[in-house]
Amino acid sequence: VSKTRYSAFKVLKEALTGHKGWEPTWRDAEPKADGYDVIIVGGGGHGLATAYYLAKNHGITNVAVLERGWIGSGNVGR
């Protein structure tokens, strides 16, 4: 994992150019070959909280969160 530094100039430049210069923040967008224990549809507040509590309280960490927009967007991002 590389460590990237972001200056205010870099953030402004990316905002004005459509965010085309950012490196992807995920490792691989392809589904895992062996599947998942849980699939959560919706990456808003409730979906992310569900994933968090499944990991914290039940030890289930093989979870996929599906979101059509941005994770944490919608009412969480307002």
PDB file of N, CA, C and O in Angstrom:
ATOM      1  N   VAL A   1       0.853  -1.175   0.000  1.00  0.00           N
ATOM      2  CA  VAL A   1       0.000   0.000   0.000  1.00  0.00           C
ATOM      3  C   VAL A   1       0.895   1.231   0.000  1.00  0.00           C
ATOM      4  O   VAL A   1       1.751   1.390   0.870  1.00  0.00           O
ATOM      5  N   SER A   2       0.693   2.082  -0.962  1.00  0.00           N
ATOM      6  CA  SER A   2       1.508   3.288  -1.037  1.00  0.00           C
ATOM      7  C   SER A   2       0.875   4.400  -0.216  1.00  0.00           C
ATOM      8  O   SER A   2      -0.346   4.483  -0.081  1.00  0.00           O
ATOM      9  N   LYS A   3       1.721   5.236   0.318  1.00  0.00           N
ATOM     10  CA  LYS A   3       1.251   6.365   1.103  1.00  0.00           C
ATOM     11  C   LYS A   3       1.302   7.601   0.216  1.00  0.00           C
ATOM     12  O   LYS A   3       2.367   7.965  -0.282  1.00  0.00           O
ATOM     13  N   THR A   4       0.170   8.239   0.018  1.00  0.00           N
ATOM     14  CA  THR A   4       0.096   9.404  -0.842  1.00  0.00           C
ATOM     15  C   THR A   4      -0.210  10.625   0.003  1.00  0.00           C
ATOM     16  O   THR A   4      -1.036  10.574   0.914  1.00  0.00           O
ATOM     17  N   ARG A   5       0.462  11.716  -0.306  1.00  0.00           N
ATOM     18  CA  ARG A   5       0.192  12.970   0.392  1.00  0.00           C
ATOM     19  C   ARG A   5      -0.675  13.848  -0.491  1.00  0.00           C
ATOM     20  O   ARG A   5      -0.456  13.936  -1.699  1.00  0.00           O
ATOM     21  N   TYR A   6      -1.641  14.484   0.102  1.00  0.00           N
ATOM     22  CA  TYR A   6      -2.557  15.342  -0.639  1.00  0.00           C
ATOM     23  C   TYR A   6      -2.437  16.771  -0.121  1.00  0.00           C
ATOM     24  O   TYR A   6      -2.716  17.046   1.046  1.00  0.00           O
ATOM     25  N   SER A   7      -2.025  17.662  -0.991  1.00  0.00           N
ATOM     26  CA  SER A   7      -1.979  19.070  -0.625  1.00  0.00           C
ATOM     27  C   SER A   7      -3.313  19.703  -0.989  1.00  0.00           C
ATOM     28  O   SER A   7      -4.102  19.116  -1.730  1.00  0.00           O
ATOM     29  N   ALA A   8      -3.564  20.883  -0.476  1.00  0.00           N
ATOM     30  CA  ALA A   8      -4.790  21.608  -0.822  1.00  0.00           C
ATOM     31  C   ALA A   8      -4.829  21.882  -2.322  1.00  0.00           C
ATOM     32  O   ALA A   8      -5.897  21.836  -2.933  1.00  0.00           O
ATOM     33  N   PHE A   9      -3.664  22.169  -2.922  1.00  0.00           N
ATOM     34  CA  PHE A   9      -3.604  22.405  -4.368  1.00  0.00           C
ATOM     35  C   PHE A   9      -4.018  21.154  -5.137  1.00  0.00           C
ATOM     36  O   PHE A   9      -4.778  21.247  -6.101  1.00  0.00           O
ATOM     37  N   LYS A  10      -3.527  19.985  -4.723  1.00  0.00           N
ATOM     38  CA  LYS A  10      -3.861  18.725  -5.398  1.00  0.00           C
ATOM     39  C   LYS A  10      -5.360  18.444  -5.305  1.00  0.00           C
ATOM     40  O   LYS A  10      -5.976  18.053  -6.296  1.00  0.00           O
ATOM     41  N   VAL A  11      -5.944  18.638  -4.141  1.00  0.00           N
ATOM     42  CA  VAL A  11      -7.377  18.404  -3.965  1.00  0.00           C
ATOM     43  C   VAL A  11      -8.182  19.348  -4.849  1.00  0.00           C
ATOM     44  O   VAL A  11      -9.142  18.920  -5.490  1.00  0.00           O
ATOM     45  N   LEU A  12      -7.809  20.625  -4.893  1.00  0.00           N
ATOM     46  CA  LEU A  12      -8.505  21.599  -5.736  1.00  0.00           C
ATOM     47  C   LEU A  12      -8.356  21.243  -7.209  1.00  0.00           C
ATOM     48  O   LEU A  12      -9.328  21.296  -7.963  1.00  0.00           O
ATOM     49  N   LYS A  13      -7.141  20.879  -7.622  1.00  0.00           N
ATOM     50  CA  LYS A  13      -6.900  20.505  -9.019  1.00  0.00           C
ATOM     51  C   LYS A  13      -7.763  19.312  -9.421  1.00  0.00           C
ATOM     52  O   LYS A  13      -8.373  19.322 -10.490  1.00  0.00           O
ATOM     53  N   GLU A  14      -7.819  18.296  -8.581  1.00  0.00           N
ATOM     54  CA  GLU A  14      -8.623  17.112  -8.890  1.00  0.00           C
ATOM     55  C   GLU A  14     -10.109  17.448  -8.931  1.00  0.00           C
ATOM     56  O   GLU A  14     -10.839  16.912  -9.765  1.00  0.00           O
ATOM     57  N   ALA A  15     -10.560  18.315  -8.055  1.00  0.00           N
ATOM     58  CA  ALA A  15     -11.969  18.714  -8.060  1.00  0.00           C
ATOM     59  C   ALA A  15     -12.330  19.430  -9.354  1.00  0.00           C
ATOM     60  O   ALA A  15     -13.426  19.242  -9.882  1.00  0.00           O
ATOM     61  N   LEU A  16     -11.423  20.245  -9.866  1.00  0.00           N
ATOM     62  CA  LEU A  16     -11.703  21.019 -11.076  1.00  0.00           C
ATOM     63  C   LEU A  16     -11.524  20.213 -12.360  1.00  0.00           C
ATOM     64  O   LEU A  16     -12.032  20.610 -13.408  1.00  0.00           O
ATOM     65  N   THR A  17     -10.812  19.091 -12.299  1.00  0.00           N
ATOM     66  CA  THR A  17     -10.576  18.287 -13.503  1.00  0.00           C
ATOM     67  C   THR A  17     -11.373  16.987 -13.509  1.00  0.00           C
ATOM     68  O   THR A  17     -11.060  16.078 -14.278  1.00  0.00           O
ATOM     69  N   GLY A  18     -12.379  16.887 -12.679  1.00  0.00           N
ATOM     70  CA  GLY A  18     -13.231  15.699 -12.680  1.00  0.00           C
ATOM     71  C   GLY A  18     -12.640  14.491 -11.986  1.00  0.00           C
ATOM     72  O   GLY A  18     -13.060  13.365 -12.251  1.00  0.00           O
ATOM     73  N   HIS A  19     -11.685  14.695 -11.111  1.00  0.00           N
ATOM     74  CA  HIS A  19     -11.083  13.614 -10.309  1.00  0.00           C
ATOM     75  C   HIS A  19     -10.479  12.516 -11.174  1.00  0.00           C
ATOM     76  O   HIS A  19     -10.575  11.341 -10.818  1.00  0.00           O
ATOM     77  N   LYS A  20      -9.864  12.863 -12.293  1.00  0.00           N
ATOM     78  CA  LYS A  20      -9.296  11.866 -13.199  1.00  0.00           C
ATOM     79  C   LYS A  20      -7.879  11.456 -12.815  1.00  0.00           C
ATOM     80  O   LYS A  20      -7.391  10.445 -13.321  1.00  0.00           O
ATOM     81  N   GLY A  21      -7.207  12.187 -11.953  1.00  0.00           N
ATOM     82  CA  GLY A  21      -5.829  11.874 -11.600  1.00  0.00           C
ATOM     83  C   GLY A  21      -5.666  11.029 -10.348  1.00  0.00           C
ATOM     84  O   GLY A  21      -4.546  10.654 -10.003  1.00  0.00           O
ATOM     85  N   TRP A  22      -6.765  10.718  -9.656  1.00  0.00           N
ATOM     86  CA  TRP A  22      -6.667   9.914  -8.436  1.00  0.00           C
ATOM     87  C   TRP A  22      -6.388   8.463  -8.780  1.00  0.00           C
ATOM     88  O   TRP A  22      -6.864   7.947  -9.791  1.00  0.00           O
ATOM     89  N   GLU A  23      -5.617   7.815  -7.931  1.00  0.00           N
ATOM     90  CA  GLU A  23      -5.422   6.374  -8.055  1.00  0.00           C
ATOM     91  C   GLU A  23      -6.640   5.683  -7.446  1.00  0.00           C
ATOM     92  O   GLU A  23      -7.243   6.227  -6.520  1.00  0.00           O
ATOM     93  N   PRO A  24      -7.021   4.499  -7.937  1.00  0.00           N
ATOM     94  CA  PRO A  24      -8.141   3.775  -7.338  1.00  0.00           C
ATOM     95  C   PRO A  24      -7.856   3.480  -5.868  1.00  0.00           C
ATOM     96  O   PRO A  24      -6.723   3.166  -5.504  1.00  0.00           O
ATOM     97  N   THR A  25      -8.873   3.579  -5.030  1.00  0.00           N
ATOM     98  CA  THR A  25      -8.689   3.340  -3.604  1.00  0.00           C
ATOM     99  C   THR A  25      -8.995   1.906  -3.210  1.00  0.00           C
ATOM    100  O   THR A  25      -8.767   1.526  -2.061  1.00  0.00           O
ATOM    101  N   TRP A  26      -9.498   1.109  -4.120  1.00  0.00           N
ATOM    102  CA  TRP A  26      -9.760  -0.289  -3.825  1.00  0.00           C
ATOM    103  C   TRP A  26      -8.710  -1.150  -4.505  1.00  0.00           C
ATOM    104  O   TRP A  26      -8.089  -0.741  -5.486  1.00  0.00           O
ATOM    105  N   ARG A  27      -8.525  -2.328  -3.976  1.00  0.00           N
ATOM    106  CA  ARG A  27      -7.515  -3.228  -4.532  1.00  0.00           C
ATOM    107  C   ARG A  27      -8.006  -3.881  -5.813  1.00  0.00           C
ATOM    108  O   ARG A  27      -7.297  -3.888  -6.819  1.00  0.00           O
ATOM    109  N   ASP A  28      -9.200  -4.424  -5.784  1.00  0.00           N
ATOM    110  CA  ASP A  28      -9.706  -5.152  -6.938  1.00  0.00           C
ATOM    111  C   ASP A  28     -11.227  -5.107  -6.912  1.00  0.00           C
ATOM    112  O   ASP A  28     -11.843  -5.492  -5.918  1.00  0.00           O
ATOM    113  N   ALA A  29     -11.827  -4.646  -7.981  1.00  0.00           N
ATOM    114  CA  ALA A  29     -13.282  -4.540  -8.036  1.00  0.00           C
ATOM    115  C   ALA A  29     -13.951  -5.856  -8.420  1.00  0.00           C
ATOM    116  O   ALA A  29     -15.179  -5.943  -8.421  1.00  0.00           O
ATOM    117  N   GLU A  30     -13.174  -6.868  -8.741  1.00  0.00           N
ATOM    118  CA  GLU A  30     -13.739  -8.165  -9.115  1.00  0.00           C
ATOM    119  C   GLU A  30     -14.209  -8.913  -7.867  1.00  0.00           C
ATOM    120  O   GLU A  30     -13.568  -8.839  -6.819  1.00  0.00           O
ATOM    121  N   PRO A  31     -15.332  -9.637  -7.979  1.00  0.00           N
ATOM    122  CA  PRO A  31     -15.797 -10.437  -6.837  1.00  0.00           C
ATOM    123  C   PRO A  31     -14.793 -11.536  -6.490  1.00  0.00           C
ATOM    124  O   PRO A  31     -14.052 -12.007  -7.353  1.00  0.00           O
ATOM    125  N   LYS A  32     -14.777 -11.933  -5.239  1.00  0.00           N
ATOM    126  CA  LYS A  32     -13.894 -13.007  -4.802  1.00  0.00           C
ATOM    127  C   LYS A  32     -14.392 -14.337  -5.347  1.00  0.00           C
ATOM    128  O   LYS A  32     -15.598 -14.582  -5.391  1.00  0.00           O
ATOM    129  N   ALA A  33     -13.474 -15.188  -5.759  1.00  0.00           N
ATOM    130  CA  ALA A  33     -13.831 -16.475  -6.358  1.00  0.00           C
ATOM    131  C   ALA A  33     -14.533 -17.396  -5.363  1.00  0.00           C
ATOM    132  O   ALA A  33     -15.418 -18.161  -5.744  1.00  0.00           O
ATOM    133  N   ASP A  34     -14.142 -17.325  -4.091  1.00  0.00           N
ATOM    134  CA  ASP A  34     -14.737 -18.220  -3.097  1.00  0.00           C
ATOM    135  C   ASP A  34     -15.996 -17.651  -2.460  1.00  0.00           C
ATOM    136  O   ASP A  34     -16.552 -18.271  -1.554  1.00  0.00           O
ATOM    137  N   GLY A  35     -16.456 -16.497  -2.905  1.00  0.00           N
ATOM    138  CA  GLY A  35     -17.711 -15.932  -2.419  1.00  0.00           C
ATOM    139  C   GLY A  35     -17.568 -15.162  -1.120  1.00  0.00           C
ATOM    140  O   GLY A  35     -16.463 -14.862  -0.666  1.00  0.00           O
ATOM    141  N   TYR A  36     -18.708 -14.852  -0.539  1.00  0.00           N
ATOM    142  CA  TYR A  36     -18.780 -14.060   0.685  1.00  0.00           C
ATOM    143  C   TYR A  36     -19.700 -14.757   1.680  1.00  0.00           C
ATOM    144  O   TYR A  36     -20.580 -15.523   1.291  1.00  0.00           O
ATOM    145  N   ASP A  37     -19.494 -14.490   2.950  1.00  0.00           N
ATOM    146  CA  ASP A  37     -20.393 -15.014   3.979  1.00  0.00           C
ATOM    147  C   ASP A  37     -21.684 -14.201   4.018  1.00  0.00           C
ATOM    148  O   ASP A  37     -22.763 -14.751   4.240  1.00  0.00           O
ATOM    149  N   VAL A  38     -21.570 -12.893   3.801  1.00  0.00           N
ATOM    150  CA  VAL A  38     -22.723 -11.992   3.843  1.00  0.00           C
ATOM    151  C   VAL A  38     -22.580 -10.972   2.727  1.00  0.00           C
ATOM    152  O   VAL A  38     -21.486 -10.469   2.469  1.00  0.00           O
ATOM    153  N   ILE A  39     -23.697 -10.669   2.063  1.00  0.00           N
ATOM    154  CA  ILE A  39     -23.738  -9.590   1.078  1.00  0.00           C
ATOM    155  C   ILE A  39     -24.774  -8.585   1.549  1.00  0.00           C
ATOM    156  O   ILE A  39     -25.937  -8.931   1.758  1.00  0.00           O
ATOM    157  N   ILE A  40     -24.351  -7.344   1.714  1.00  0.00           N
ATOM    158  CA  ILE A  40     -25.231  -6.272   2.172  1.00  0.00           C
ATOM    159  C   ILE A  40     -25.524  -5.372   0.989  1.00  0.00           C
ATOM    160  O   ILE A  40     -24.605  -4.876   0.336  1.00  0.00           O
ATOM    161  N   VAL A  41     -26.807  -5.157   0.709  1.00  0.00           N
ATOM    162  CA  VAL A  41     -27.213  -4.284  -0.387  1.00  0.00           C
ATOM    163  C   VAL A  41     -27.512  -2.915   0.213  1.00  0.00           C
ATOM    164  O   VAL A  41     -28.454  -2.755   0.989  1.00  0.00           O
ATOM    165  N   GLY A  42     -26.702  -1.936  -0.155  1.00  0.00           N
ATOM    166  CA  GLY A  42     -26.865  -0.578   0.353  1.00  0.00           C
ATOM    167  C   GLY A  42     -25.700  -0.191   1.239  1.00  0.00           C
ATOM    168  O   GLY A  42     -25.508  -0.761   2.312  1.00  0.00           O
ATOM    169  N   GLY A  43     -24.922   0.781   0.786  1.00  0.00           N
ATOM    170  CA  GLY A  43     -23.742   1.216   1.524  1.00  0.00           C
ATOM    171  C   GLY A  43     -23.961   2.516   2.268  1.00  0.00           C
ATOM    172  O   GLY A  43     -23.018   3.280   2.477  1.00  0.00           O
ATOM    173  N   GLY A  44     -25.204   2.777   2.672  1.00  0.00           N
ATOM    174  CA  GLY A  44     -25.491   3.961   3.485  1.00  0.00           C
ATOM    175  C   GLY A  44     -25.190   3.674   4.943  1.00  0.00           C
ATOM    176  O   GLY A  44     -24.464   2.733   5.266  1.00  0.00           O
ATOM    177  N   GLY A  45     -25.748   4.482   5.812  1.00  0.00           N
ATOM    178  CA  GLY A  45     -25.485   4.345   7.240  1.00  0.00           C
ATOM    179  C   GLY A  45     -25.868   2.991   7.804  1.00  0.00           C
ATOM    180  O   GLY A  45     -25.102   2.396   8.561  1.00  0.00           O
ATOM    181  N   HIS A  46     -27.044   2.496   7.446  1.00  0.00           N
ATOM    182  CA  HIS A  46     -27.495   1.216   7.985  1.00  0.00           C
ATOM    183  C   HIS A  46     -26.691   0.045   7.430  1.00  0.00           C
ATOM    184  O   HIS A  46     -26.353  -0.881   8.168  1.00  0.00           O
ATOM    185  N   GLY A  47     -26.383   0.081   6.142  1.00  0.00           N
ATOM    186  CA  GLY A  47     -25.589  -0.996   5.551  1.00  0.00           C
ATOM    187  C   GLY A  47     -24.192  -1.068   6.135  1.00  0.00           C
ATOM    188  O   GLY A  47     -23.699  -2.151   6.451  1.00  0.00           O
ATOM    189  N   LEU A  48     -23.547   0.100   6.281  1.00  0.00           N
ATOM    190  CA  LEU A  48     -22.198   0.121   6.848  1.00  0.00           C
ATOM    191  C   LEU A  48     -22.206  -0.263   8.320  1.00  0.00           C
ATOM    192  O   LEU A  48     -21.294  -0.940   8.792  1.00  0.00           O
ATOM    193  N   ALA A  49     -23.245   0.171   9.052  1.00  0.00           N
ATOM    194  CA  ALA A  49     -23.355  -0.205  10.463  1.00  0.00           C
ATOM    195  C   ALA A  49     -23.556  -1.709  10.596  1.00  0.00           C
ATOM    196  O   ALA A  49     -23.002  -2.334  11.501  1.00  0.00           O
ATOM    197  N   THR A  50     -24.345  -2.291   9.701  1.00  0.00           N
ATOM    198  CA  THR A  50     -24.555  -3.740   9.722  1.00  0.00           C
ATOM    199  C   THR A  50     -23.238  -4.474   9.505  1.00  0.00           C
ATOM    200  O   THR A  50     -22.933  -5.425  10.225  1.00  0.00           O
ATOM    201  N   ALA A  51     -22.456  -4.039   8.516  1.00  0.00           N
ATOM    202  CA  ALA A  51     -21.156  -4.666   8.260  1.00  0.00           C
ATOM    203  C   ALA A  51     -20.241  -4.529   9.473  1.00  0.00           C
ATOM    204  O   ALA A  51     -19.551  -5.478   9.843  1.00  0.00           O
ATOM    205  N   TYR A  52     -20.235  -3.358  10.087  1.00  0.00           N
ATOM    206  CA  TYR A  52     -19.394  -3.114  11.258  1.00  0.00           C
ATOM    207  C   TYR A  52     -19.776  -4.042  12.415  1.00  0.00           C
ATOM    208  O   TYR A  52     -18.909  -4.678  13.015  1.00  0.00           O
ATOM    209  N   TYR A  53     -21.068  -4.119  12.724  1.00  0.00           N
ATOM    210  CA  TYR A  53     -21.496  -4.931  13.863  1.00  0.00           C
ATOM    211  C   TYR A  53     -21.391  -6.428  13.591  1.00  0.00           C
ATOM    212  O   TYR A  53     -21.191  -7.208  14.523  1.00  0.00           O
ATOM    213  N   LEU A  54     -21.523  -6.844  12.331  1.00  0.00           N
ATOM    214  CA  LEU A  54     -21.274  -8.255  12.020  1.00  0.00           C
ATOM    215  C   LEU A  54     -19.827  -8.617  12.329  1.00  0.00           C
ATOM    216  O   LEU A  54     -19.552  -9.690  12.866  1.00  0.00           O
ATOM    217  N   ALA A  55     -18.907  -7.727  11.992  1.00  0.00           N
ATOM    218  CA  ALA A  55     -17.491  -7.978  12.270  1.00  0.00           C
ATOM    219  C   ALA A  55     -17.196  -7.881  13.759  1.00  0.00           C
ATOM    220  O   ALA A  55     -16.510  -8.738  14.316  1.00  0.00           O
ATOM    221  N   LYS A  56     -17.707  -6.848  14.400  1.00  0.00           N
ATOM    222  CA  LYS A  56     -17.392  -6.603  15.810  1.00  0.00           C
ATOM    223  C   LYS A  56     -18.018  -7.643  16.737  1.00  0.00           C
ATOM    224  O   LYS A  56     -17.341  -8.182  17.612  1.00  0.00           O
ATOM    225  N   ASN A  57     -19.291  -7.921  16.549  1.00  0.00           N
ATOM    226  CA  ASN A  57     -20.009  -8.780  17.493  1.00  0.00           C
ATOM    227  C   ASN A  57     -20.033 -10.256  17.107  1.00  0.00           C
ATOM    228  O   ASN A  57     -20.221 -11.115  17.967  1.00  0.00           O
ATOM    229  N   HIS A  58     -19.845 -10.558  15.823  1.00  0.00           N
ATOM    230  CA  HIS A  58     -19.987 -11.942  15.383  1.00  0.00           C
ATOM    231  C   HIS A  58     -18.755 -12.480  14.661  1.00  0.00           C
ATOM    232  O   HIS A  58     -18.728 -13.653  14.287  1.00  0.00           O
ATOM    233  N   GLY A  59     -17.739 -11.650  14.457  1.00  0.00           N
ATOM    234  CA  GLY A  59     -16.507 -12.096  13.824  1.00  0.00           C
ATOM    235  C   GLY A  59     -16.622 -12.385  12.335  1.00  0.00           C
ATOM    236  O   GLY A  59     -15.742 -13.024  11.757  1.00  0.00           O
ATOM    237  N   ILE A  60     -17.697 -11.921  11.709  1.00  0.00           N
ATOM    238  CA  ILE A  60     -17.900 -12.156  10.274  1.00  0.00           C
ATOM    239  C   ILE A  60     -17.245 -11.011   9.511  1.00  0.00           C
ATOM    240  O   ILE A  60     -17.752  -9.889   9.507  1.00  0.00           O
ATOM    241  N   THR A  61     -16.113 -11.299   8.865  1.00  0.00           N
ATOM    242  CA  THR A  61     -15.380 -10.245   8.152  1.00  0.00           C
ATOM    243  C   THR A  61     -15.354 -10.453   6.644  1.00  0.00           C
ATOM    244  O   THR A  61     -14.832  -9.606   5.918  1.00  0.00           O
ATOM    245  N   ASN A  62     -15.900 -11.552   6.161  1.00  0.00           N
ATOM    246  CA  ASN A  62     -15.944 -11.829   4.726  1.00  0.00           C
ATOM    247  C   ASN A  62     -17.265 -11.281   4.175  1.00  0.00           C
ATOM    248  O   ASN A  62     -18.173 -12.041   3.837  1.00  0.00           O
ATOM    249  N   VAL A  63     -17.355  -9.948   4.090  1.00  0.00           N
ATOM    250  CA  VAL A  63     -18.604  -9.251   3.766  1.00  0.00           C
ATOM    251  C   VAL A  63     -18.416  -8.398   2.521  1.00  0.00           C
ATOM    252  O   VAL A  63     -17.388  -7.741   2.358  1.00  0.00           O
ATOM    253  N   ALA A  64     -19.410  -8.412   1.649  1.00  0.00           N
ATOM    254  CA  ALA A  64     -19.438  -7.513   0.487  1.00  0.00           C
ATOM    255  C   ALA A  64     -20.550  -6.498   0.710  1.00  0.00           C
ATOM    256  O   ALA A  64     -21.670  -6.866   1.066  1.00  0.00           O
ATOM    257  N   VAL A  65     -20.242  -5.221   0.502  1.00  0.00           N
ATOM    258  CA  VAL A  65     -21.241  -4.156   0.577  1.00  0.00           C
ATOM    259  C   VAL A  65     -21.443  -3.636  -0.835  1.00  0.00           C
ATOM    260  O   VAL A  65     -20.505  -3.131  -1.452  1.00  0.00           O
ATOM    261  N   LEU A  66     -22.660  -3.756  -1.349  1.00  0.00           N
ATOM    262  CA  LEU A  66     -22.986  -3.301  -2.699  1.00  0.00           C
ATOM    263  C   LEU A  66     -23.676  -1.951  -2.627  1.00  0.00           C
ATOM    264  O   LEU A  66     -24.632  -1.771  -1.872  1.00  0.00           O
ATOM    265  N   GLU A  67     -23.189  -1.008  -3.413  1.00  0.00           N
ATOM    266  CA  GLU A  67     -23.763   0.340  -3.443  1.00  0.00           C
ATOM    267  C   GLU A  67     -23.722   0.840  -4.870  1.00  0.00           C
ATOM    268  O   GLU A  67     -22.688   0.734  -5.530  1.00  0.00           O
ATOM    269  N   ARG A  68     -24.813   1.378  -5.355  1.00  0.00           N
ATOM    270  CA  ARG A  68     -24.832   1.862  -6.736  1.00  0.00           C
ATOM    271  C   ARG A  68     -24.144   3.211  -6.854  1.00  0.00           C
ATOM    272  O   ARG A  68     -23.624   3.540  -7.920  1.00  0.00           O
ATOM    273  N   GLY A  69     -24.129   3.989  -5.802  1.00  0.00           N
ATOM    274  CA  GLY A  69     -23.466   5.293  -5.823  1.00  0.00           C
ATOM    275  C   GLY A  69     -22.127   5.215  -5.111  1.00  0.00           C
ATOM    276  O   GLY A  69     -21.284   4.382  -5.445  1.00  0.00           O
ATOM    277  N   TRP A  70     -21.935   6.083  -4.132  1.00  0.00           N
ATOM    278  CA  TRP A  70     -20.711   6.119  -3.340  1.00  0.00           C
ATOM    279  C   TRP A  70     -21.009   5.581  -1.962  1.00  0.00           C
ATOM    280  O   TRP A  70     -22.070   5.844  -1.396  1.00  0.00           O
ATOM    281  N   ILE A  71     -20.067   4.826  -1.425  1.00  0.00           N
ATOM    282  CA  ILE A  71     -20.227   4.292  -0.075  1.00  0.00           C
ATOM    283  C   ILE A  71     -20.360   5.464   0.891  1.00  0.00           C
ATOM    284  O   ILE A  71     -19.562   6.400   0.859  1.00  0.00           O
ATOM    285  N   GLY A  72     -21.360   5.403   1.736  1.00  0.00           N
ATOM    286  CA  GLY A  72     -21.591   6.465   2.711  1.00  0.00           C
ATOM    287  C   GLY A  72     -22.277   7.682   2.128  1.00  0.00           C
ATOM    288  O   GLY A  72     -22.347   8.721   2.784  1.00  0.00           O
ATOM    289  N   SER A  73     -22.784   7.580   0.914  1.00  0.00           N
ATOM    290  CA  SER A  73     -23.471   8.735   0.320  1.00  0.00           C
ATOM    291  C   SER A  73     -24.929   8.745   0.769  1.00  0.00           C
ATOM    292  O   SER A  73     -25.317   7.973   1.646  1.00  0.00           O
ATOM    293  N   GLY A  74     -25.715   9.594   0.185  1.00  0.00           N
ATOM    294  CA  GLY A  74     -27.122   9.689   0.559  1.00  0.00           C
ATOM    295  C   GLY A  74     -27.281  10.457   1.848  1.00  0.00           C
ATOM    296  O   GLY A  74     -26.621  11.476   2.052  1.00  0.00           O
ATOM    297  N   ASN A  75     -28.159   9.977   2.729  1.00  0.00           N
ATOM    298  CA  ASN A  75     -28.432  10.693   3.972  1.00  0.00           C
ATOM    299  C   ASN A  75     -27.217  10.777   4.875  1.00  0.00           C
ATOM    300  O   ASN A  75     -27.088  11.725   5.649  1.00  0.00           O
ATOM    301  N   VAL A  76     -26.321   9.799   4.788  1.00  0.00           N
ATOM    302  CA  VAL A  76     -25.105   9.827   5.608  1.00  0.00           C
ATOM    303  C   VAL A  76     -24.193  10.961   5.167  1.00  0.00           C
ATOM    304  O   VAL A  76     -23.543  11.599   5.996  1.00  0.00           O
ATOM    305  N   GLY A  77     -24.145  11.213   3.858  1.00  0.00           N
ATOM    306  CA  GLY A  77     -23.237  12.225   3.321  1.00  0.00           C
ATOM    307  C   GLY A  77     -23.790  13.637   3.326  1.00  0.00           C
ATOM    308  O   GLY A  77     -23.102  14.570   2.912  1.00  0.00           O
ATOM    309  N   ARG A  78     -25.010  13.810   3.783  1.00  0.00           N
ATOM    310  CA  ARG A  78     -25.618  15.152   3.767  1.00  0.00           C
ATOM    311  C   ARG A  78     -25.327  15.931   5.004  1.00  0.00           C
ATOM    312  O   ARG A  78     -25.771  17.072   5.133  1.00  0.00           O
TER     313      ARG A  78
END
